[in-house]
Amino acid sequence: MSAFLAQLDAFFQAFVVGPISALIFFDLAFWDDGQPGETALPAVVCWLAIAALFFTLRFRFVSVRGFRHGSEVVRGLYARAEDRGEISPFQALSAALAATLGLGNIAGVATAVGIGGPGAVFWMVLAGALGMSAKFAEVTLAQMYRVTRSDGHVSGGPMHYLRAGLAELGWPRLGAVLAVVFAVMCIGGSFGGGNMYQANQAFAQFANVVPAFSGTGGAVAFGVALSALVGLVIIGGIRRIGEVAALLVPLMCGIYLIAGFAILALHWAELPAAFVTIVRGAFAPDAAFGGAVGVLITGFRRAAFSNEAGCGSAPIAHSAATTSEPVRQGLAALLEPFVDTVIVCNMTGLVVVVTGAYAAPEAGSGIAMTSWAFASVFPGFEYVLSLAALLFAYATMISWSYYGEQCWVQLFGLRSLLAYKLIFLLFTWAGAVISAGAVLEFGDLMILGMAFPNLVGVVLLSGKISEALEDYLARLRRGQFQR
């Protein structure tokens, strides 16, 4: 069995990760000095950062102007019985958060700190703040162009607004091509970062606290059990996913954040020094962690993978929300990067810094570093973190299965939907047995690669979004919307 899994891992790296990476996840050659600890500059990271800044300015800091109203929408203050959709705005936000509040928040932050040093946390938080505007834009479009399928379910997202929106602007062929490219990338993302990476890191943490599962047999058994649990939910569609996510997201966030804030409270005296370390590392990093550009890139790359702002995934879930105002759900959606990156990722980074885990060789890397940081304050907490990791991974996988499902239907039709779900479950099992390096790279390149076609369309349609935003806010100020 071990030999078979080794061959499977080698095949995956050579014939899946390598070719796709060469095609879409190329590095820009103008910066790559080869220093230890640094990373080259992926073109997609530039694209995400530039687009996020553009949207922040284009919509006049909508993340600040619309934050309070978005919070009210999530609380259900503007809900109406006649609104069309399948799930509530809160359930839609929970489903989208379930997809982004994955192990990137636990393992990904530690990975970023391990590569780029504490300064990477600063750039992660900044990228998350800018990403709020990108999330607003893409979710608003998803609501504008959503459709009702022949089976009665609502469907929306980039595969719809790229095709229909660009056709309205006079570029039907461009829109059709971008919609297909996005759908293909999203399906790959649902198999990779939204599935395999979650299963991989969940198993790593589980095996760390239950050594009996650390072998090949344990990996296979864990993969089978996790596949079965995922299958129980994804068969029920978005309503079941929304219901489960609405329960899991508060629970898993509560467990993780309470423990994290408790550690920060116990280390309150070290917090000022931790902030100084993070900010200083962002602009004048230690030579051991590479140059300042390397730290910035690491932070932005991890933030993009964590909150997925601009990648086009979350709009698929938000399009099913019950509302008659597209902008309203867009404003609710901008809370997602704030919770995911500004709060959760930032807290993880601070815990890793104040406990000294980032500089402790015995702490390891990825989720092991985060586990070491928590256990250094609360002995035995690795067991609680293992449960949190499983919840994070599970919630992410069920939401990403829906994303991939919607794109699969666009390409292959409703009759083939069962085939997608079976393939998804197969990848869940594979994620537990394939090496972390190959899984992480595949997840990054597929999810971040979705941003290329998605952001082209959102930028081109930004004028329509801006008009809708100002019209909605004007009506809101006039008191036309009753709570």
Secondary structure as UniProt FT lines:
FT   HELIX           2..12
FT   HELIX           13..17
FT   HELIX           18..24
FT   STRAND          27..28
FT   TURN            29..30
FT   TURN            36..37
FT   STRAND          41..42
FT   HELIX           43..58
FT   TURN            59..60
FT   HELIX           62..65
FT   HELIX           67..74
FT   TURN            75..78
FT   TURN            81..82
FT   HELIX           89..100
FT   HELIX           104..108
FT   HELIX           109..116
FT   HELIX           119..144
FT   STRAND          147..148
FT   TURN            150..151
FT   STRAND          154..155
FT   HELIX           158..168
FT   TURN            169..170
FT   HELIX           172..191
FT   HELIX           192..196
FT   HELIX           197..209
FT   HELIX           211..213
FT   HELIX           216..234
FT   TURN            235..236
FT   HELIX           237..266
FT   HELIX           268..270
FT   HELIX           271..283
FT   HELIX           287..289
FT   HELIX           292..307
FT   TURN            309..311
FT   HELIX           314..318
FT   TURN            319..320
FT   HELIX           326..333
FT   HELIX           335..337
FT   HELIX           338..345
FT   HELIX           346..354
FT   TURN            355..356
FT   HELIX           357..359
FT   HELIX           361..363
FT   HELIX           367..375
FT   TURN            376..377
FT   TURN            379..380
FT   HELIX           381..412
FT   HELIX           414..416
FT   HELIX           417..433
FT   HELIX           436..449
FT   HELIX           451..460
FT   HELIX           462..477
FT   TURN            478..479
//
